[in-house]
Amino acid sequence: MTQAQRRGRRPASSELVKAEWLRRVEAEYRSAAVTQQLSLWLIQIGASPDLIRAGLRITSDELTHAEMSHRVYVAAGGGEVPRLARDTLGIPRRGGPLEHDVARVAADVFCLGETVAVPLFKEMRAVCAVPVARRALDRILRDEVRHRDFGWSLLGWLLETPRASDWRRVVVAELPAYFDRLRRSYAPPIAVPQEDIDASNAAWGLMAPAKYGEVLRRTLERDWVPRFAKLGLDARSAWGPA
């Protein structure tokens, strides 16, 4: 803890802090839109009402996260409006039965994205000291656990339906590409060292770039390998060479 934090003063924000929290606002809007569309798809395929209600609740959660992230952004001195790329606020159909796309979203957005989000936000929260940012991360982390569990419940339900073998083939075919995209996003090969996050930025809930890769690899061993194995899927093979 810095001297300013011990005295109860808010650490100065940086342009990096403002940019990151505005990016999070945009990401939460995108997540809300994706989950809202997924919930409609669940209605259309006659999914369990519990799954549909869970999806609708997640949409509401994501909007709350956007609101709270925006409060952090404003507290950090931000004054811009979110830049929402409208073509990313939804899920394009890729053909075939609608269940194919539901399986893709369940695996990609929730079983992968929301699962790794839990330890990522936990790491950010551990060193966050600015109250408005800490409140946002407290709420986001609490909700992400439920969002993660929704994804695994949804994929598990799909793989218990009469055409489970069809949906399983879709996930097996797509999983390597999903993992590859995660690695490129969170742990890209680096030719030069990346600048670390200083204490004041960390106090606002930011995390050093190298830490993302560590969390990603840890999540593979602790979550993805055993969780996918319970569904009869080999995450380690899909991950590819270390």
ZIWO-V731735 format. One line per field, one symbol per residue. psi: psi as a letter, one per 30 degrees, with the letter a starting at -180 (. if undefined). Layout:
psi->???
//
This chain:
psi->kleeeeggkkkklleeeeeeeeeeeeeeeeeeeeeeeeeeeeefghlkeeeeeeeeeeeeeeeeeeeeeeeeeeffgkgllkjjjfffiajkkglakefeeeeeeeeeeeedefefeefeeeeeeegkfkeeeeeeeeeeeeeeeeeeeeeeeeeeeegfleheeeeeeeeeefeeeeeeeeeeefilkkelkkklkleeeefgglkkeffeeeeeeeeeefeeeeeeefggkjeeeeeak.
//
